[in-house]
Amino acid sequence: MSQASLHPVTLTVDQAAILLYAQITDDFNPIHVDPDFAATTPLGQVIAHGMLSANLIIQSIALSFGTARASRSTLDIRFARPVFAGDVVRAGGTEDAPGEGRFTVWVRKQDGSAVIEGSALVPARA
């Protein structure tokens, strides 16, 4: 049995997407939505919500196995670096052992640097 890969998901992050995510989640932390405030922080600019990027992993699992299995999946992830407006991020993963449903998952920026790294357990069909 060959190693399975998750269907990749790509998103161009722009300020509109960040603001929409803030509205959906009711998370209006100024580091995400206020460019003047964000300019005073060590990062110097607005950053996207971490879960905006993490959600791409769930989308990747859903495209690969369906929404029912994706909704029952568990993630163990680490946020490695921020995502800024203008970044293009891509999520995906590879199966660690064929047929076990354990995947190494990631979200990477356009330059290949890791935004999120970790693992996912995708349950077998019910």
C-alpha positions as a Markdown table, in Angstrom:
| # | Residue | x | y | z |
|---|---|---|---|---|
| 1 | Met | 0.0 | 0.0 | 0.0 |
| 2 | Ser | 1.4 | 3.4 | -0.9 |
| 3 | Gln | 1.7 | 6.4 | 1.3 |
| 4 | Ala | -1.4 | 8.7 | 1.0 |
| 5 | Ser | -1.2 | 12.5 | 0.8 |
| 6 | Leu | -3.9 | 14.9 | 1.8 |
| 7 | His | -5.4 | 17.1 | -0.9 |
| 8 | Pro | -3.6 | 20.4 | -0.7 |
| 9 | Val | -5.5 | 23.6 | 0.1 |
| 10 | Thr | -4.1 | 27.1 | -0.8 |
| 11 | Leu | -5.2 | 30.5 | 0.4 |
| 12 | Thr | -4.0 | 34.0 | -0.4 |
| 13 | Val | -4.4 | 35.8 | 2.9 |
| 14 | Asp | -5.5 | 39.4 | 2.5 |
| 15 | Gln | -6.8 | 42.0 | 5.0 |
| 16 | Ala | -10.4 | 41.3 | 3.9 |
| 17 | Ala | -10.0 | 37.6 | 4.8 |
| 18 | Ile | -8.5 | 38.5 | 8.2 |
| 19 | Leu | -11.4 | 40.9 | 8.9 |
| 20 | Leu | -14.0 | 38.3 | 7.8 |
| 21 | Tyr | -12.4 | 35.7 | 10.1 |
| 22 | Ala | -12.5 | 38.3 | 13.0 |
| 23 | Gln | -16.2 | 38.8 | 12.4 |
| 24 | Ile | -17.0 | 35.1 | 12.2 |
| 25 | Thr | -15.1 | 34.3 | 15.4 |
| 26 | Asp | -15.8 | 37.6 | 17.2 |
| 27 | Asp | -12.0 | 38.0 | 17.7 |
| 28 | Phe | -11.2 | 41.6 | 17.2 |
| 29 | Asn | -7.8 | 41.6 | 18.9 |
| 30 | Pro | -6.0 | 44.7 | 17.5 |
| 31 | Ile | -3.0 | 42.6 | 16.4 |
| 32 | His | -5.3 | 41.2 | 13.8 |
| 33 | Val | -7.5 | 44.1 | 12.8 |
| 34 | Asp | -5.8 | 47.4 | 13.7 |
| 35 | Pro | -2.8 | 48.3 | 11.4 |
| 36 | Asp | -1.9 | 51.3 | 13.5 |
| 37 | Phe | -1.7 | 49.2 | 16.7 |
| 38 | Ala | 0.0 | 46.3 | 15.0 |
| 39 | Ala | 2.7 | 48.7 | 13.7 |
| 40 | Thr | 3.7 | 49.3 | 17.3 |
| 41 | Thr | 4.3 | 45.6 | 18.1 |
| 42 | Pro | 7.5 | 43.6 | 17.5 |
| 43 | Leu | 6.0 | 42.1 | 14.3 |
| 44 | Gly | 5.2 | 45.5 | 12.9 |
| 45 | Gln | 2.1 | 44.6 | 11.1 |
| 46 | Val | -1.3 | 42.9 | 11.3 |
| 47 | Ile | -1.1 | 39.1 | 11.6 |
| 48 | Ala | -3.8 | 36.6 | 10.6 |
| 49 | His | -5.5 | 34.6 | 13.3 |
| 50 | Gly | -3.6 | 31.3 | 13.8 |
| 51 | Met | -6.8 | 29.3 | 13.5 |
| 52 | Leu | -7.5 | 30.8 | 10.1 |
| 53 | Ser | -4.4 | 28.9 | 8.9 |
| 54 | Ala | -5.1 | 25.8 | 11.0 |
| 55 | Asn | -8.6 | 25.6 | 9.4 |
| 56 | Leu | -6.9 | 24.9 | 6.1 |
| 57 | Ile | -5.6 | 21.5 | 7.5 |
| 58 | Ile | -9.2 | 20.5 | 8.3 |
| 59 | Gln | -10.3 | 21.6 | 4.8 |
| 60 | Ser | -7.5 | 19.4 | 3.4 |
| 61 | Ile | -8.7 | 16.5 | 5.4 |
| 62 | Ala | -12.3 | 17.1 | 4.4 |
| 63 | Leu | -11.4 | 17.3 | 0.7 |
| 64 | Ser | -9.5 | 14.0 | 1.1 |
| 65 | Phe | -11.9 | 12.0 | 3.3 |
| 66 | Gly | -15.2 | 13.9 | 3.5 |
| 67 | Thr | -16.6 | 16.3 | 6.1 |
| 68 | Ala | -17.8 | 13.6 | 8.5 |
| 69 | Arg | -14.3 | 12.1 | 9.0 |
| 70 | Ala | -12.8 | 15.6 | 9.1 |
| 71 | Ser | -15.1 | 16.7 | 11.9 |
| 72 | Arg | -14.0 | 13.7 | 13.9 |
| 73 | Ser | -10.3 | 14.2 | 13.3 |
| 74 | Thr | -7.9 | 15.4 | 16.0 |
| 75 | Leu | -5.0 | 17.7 | 15.5 |
| 76 | Asp | -1.8 | 18.1 | 17.5 |
| 77 | Ile | -0.2 | 21.1 | 16.0 |
| 78 | Arg | 2.4 | 23.8 | 16.7 |
| 79 | Phe | 2.3 | 27.4 | 15.4 |
| 80 | Ala | 5.7 | 28.1 | 14.0 |
| 81 | Arg | 5.5 | 31.6 | 12.6 |
| 82 | Pro | 2.9 | 34.3 | 11.8 |
| 83 | Val | 1.0 | 34.8 | 8.6 |
| 84 | Phe | 0.7 | 38.4 | 7.2 |
| 85 | Ala | -1.6 | 39.9 | 4.7 |
| 86 | Gly | -0.2 | 39.1 | 1.3 |
| 87 | Asp | 1.1 | 35.7 | 2.3 |
| 88 | Val | 0.0 | 32.7 | 0.3 |
| 89 | Val | -0.3 | 29.6 | 2.5 |
| 90 | Arg | -0.8 | 26.0 | 1.5 |
| 91 | Ala | -1.9 | 23.1 | 3.8 |
| 92 | Gly | -1.5 | 19.4 | 3.3 |
| 93 | Gly | 0.0 | 16.3 | 4.8 |
| 94 | Thr | 1.3 | 12.8 | 4.3 |
| 95 | Glu | 0.2 | 9.6 | 5.9 |
| 96 | Asp | 2.8 | 8.2 | 8.4 |
| 97 | Ala | 1.8 | 4.6 | 8.1 |
| 98 | Pro | -0.5 | 3.3 | 5.4 |
| 99 | Gly | -4.0 | 2.6 | 6.6 |
| 100 | Glu | -3.6 | 3.9 | 10.1 |
| 101 | Gly | -5.0 | 7.4 | 9.6 |
| 102 | Arg | -2.1 | 9.1 | 11.2 |
| 103 | Phe | -0.8 | 12.1 | 9.1 |
| 104 | Thr | 2.1 | 14.5 | 9.4 |
| 105 | Val | 0.3 | 17.9 | 8.6 |
| 106 | Trp | 1.6 | 21.3 | 7.8 |
| 107 | Val | 0.8 | 24.8 | 6.6 |
| 108 | Arg | 3.6 | 26.5 | 4.7 |
| 109 | Lys | 4.1 | 30.0 | 3.2 |
| 110 | Gln | 4.9 | 30.7 | -0.4 |
| 111 | Asp | 8.7 | 30.5 | 0.4 |
| 112 | Gly | 8.3 | 27.0 | 1.9 |
| 113 | Ser | 8.7 | 28.1 | 5.5 |
| 114 | Ala | 6.5 | 26.3 | 8.0 |
| 115 | Val | 3.6 | 28.2 | 9.6 |
| 116 | Ile | 2.1 | 25.2 | 11.3 |
| 117 | Glu | 3.5 | 21.7 | 11.8 |
| 118 | Gly | 2.1 | 18.7 | 13.6 |
| 119 | Ser | 0.0 | 15.6 | 13.2 |
| 120 | Ala | -3.6 | 14.6 | 12.6 |
| 121 | Leu | -5.5 | 11.4 | 13.4 |
| 122 | Val | -8.2 | 10.8 | 10.8 |
| 123 | Pro | -10.7 | 8.2 | 12.1 |
| 124 | Ala | -11.7 | 5.3 | 9.9 |
| 125 | Arg | -15.1 | 5.3 | 8.4 |
| 126 | Ala | -18.0 | 4.8 | 10.8 |
